[in-house]
């Protein structure tokens, strides 16, 4: 039987606020345990939550960016369960009236086609603390630094049909929240956590199969692997006559498998009810409009602009708009080249996606800490464009810049005497010499093996120590050989 | 005698140097030492810090504050830094609060001296003060009788002259009912008038801090210092606090003249004890004699109040009390074998029976499948009850009614009959559900036990309540009576 995969993602987006959602304690990651937990966060008797206004603004920005409805009134509710890292015995979340609903995100598939993924809702909630099981012998430590960290939980429709689609959606969401400046996107630190609801059904069926929820997926690669494993597992279960159990599963990246965590029978009755300590969140049109005015240019719009304004291909534009930092770097580079943006866009994209990206990967760096600034790269591209140096020499200059061996491309070209020889007389000298020194190859050319000209050009370049303009060398060689 | 003086006089005497904060403090501490073994109004005393504080005030530490040197007591539901804050429960018997409740902070800033923390029903759940882990409070008018609850310790302490004023909280009548049963004046302000920050939550949408004192004038002084917006409580209303004290000063003898006072017929129907009714009738006659216009009104959804309240309050309580899990503070059972055992035994041993009963009821009404039938329905009936008052206040300025169906009952009498205990709140619950301000004013006695007159006003009209009660107290002396043995 042929099976169809159905995937919906629930993503926890940690909002990049200075303080917590309901207290004034700081949210910085990595502090000593329990040093960033206030009386409110540890739920002392008598304390009360007060909503952080910035959280409402960020959620509104998010809602606008996914073209969703911003609820004029949303309500915080209490979700009850007992666990030592949940200080109040309930989590303040949103249940019946979330702040954001009915949004969508358009993803680009492998074949270039676009697909719209629906976003059912996105609600605000507080994070719990952490239980530290390994740090103590037969005891569990509780760190409440994370308790009260603001989260947006974004729930998609079950619209994705493959692991690749799920990854494309997750990546897009990941880029979006960083564009908006509402999340640092750090998956290792848990700032962006993806849970995958996966089910399979026979192709053509309109009913959904029983789904499982896979947690603990902290990279896009693991997301893809976890979904692929889960799909195969479910198909195996069904094809061997079994039934899929609705349950929560944990992905184990070391074993590359998902494992059962708890089944629905053990599921909690969360006893949700509106939190009487908090007033409903009322958002008026003026607030929404002021948030809209604060919206930065979003990836889709930026991508289209890059194609139109810089003449880059769609694929490059998608890659360049993957992150705001990268897109900004690209634009700064083109600006530094000067002149016509449409002429220099393509080479700038090639340099960034090629040499720069390769060198950054090699050294484990990100674009944000690139040793080559956009201004330096732009300066280099300008020198290649005006034929001061060849593309090949350009690569050497780039390496030198990357290693910090010069202030600018111009300085390195000057210091190392790399300036391209465009003086026809000087080139003619090299050309004549090469024709004289390589009679066999010249004869081959004259016999019709015109491809040999490449070898002869190479010899001229070698003789000129790479500084001759290869285009001119080629023209001159061909002219002289044809005249023989 | 010093403890019969008004707060106004005491504060003026301290300010004028005619008496000192230290003298006042010593006087009341002596009375506590003499009487509290019998009454059990205080869970924790703070004699040493009180004496130090009084000395500091006499040295000028609270200069220009409105209540400089005034001794008070706080219900043990208010967190007070460095002091055990038990909420009347074994669960918090070992809990020393690391911060001050807003109410505690504001009264301290106003110059008061805290003598101790008063006894109360466990987590404010009770109408007799018998559910306290620290044993029941006795009613100073007859020590075989309950003082009412849940703020029984505060009411009894004021009645016995162990302290001139005390804070309390009212969720379903926990200020008005003990005030009535102990013969003192008590005010429960509008929901949102006084900050709940640092006040251990029972039912968050109902809990409201207020105070007990001997007279409306005394209450005005204390409330003046307590009330007002607090950004740490989202449900606290940002609205200017009127000059309660100044309004009473400016009030003429004809204050009640032309005031329309509504008597809800549902509060005078079956169930109201005849003798108590005569006391209430006499009080209303006094209002009429002073020029008030008495009209009968109807609050047709009154009968829904008890069932509405006993769904909503336990629902919120089951949630608010979830934090007491033996993990971070408070009672923890001995040698838990695993997490579930830690929870089950810590909560099973740390909470008393009434608290457990309400947690069970609350968890039930919030559970999947029952939520709509109970919690949601109760929210709707709550709105109907509130609407009754809105309608009524279109025609009257004030509502007058009994606080309870009868005077205080005997200790132990209703302990095994929760429903009868809950029905005790039938006249106080509706105003709580509507969030309205209410008072209990001493109005007479039945068989030597006090009876209180309940006054209710529209939202944020505390000044009107205080004004009416003050006017009444100008021509009556019920509020000045002292129980025998506590003169």
Interface residues (C-beta under 8 A of the other chain):
Chain A: X39 X42 X43 X44 X45 X46 X47 X48 X49 X50 X51 X78 X80 X82 X84 X87 X88 X89 X90 X142 X269 X271 X272 X273 X276 X277 X278 X279
Chain B: X78 X79 X85 X87 X92 X95 X97 X98 X99 X101 X196 X197 X198 X199 X200 X201 X203 X204 X205 X231 X232 X233 X234 X235 X315 X316 X318 X319 X321 X322 X323 X324 X325 X327 X328 X329 X339 X343 X363 X366 X367 X368 X371 X375
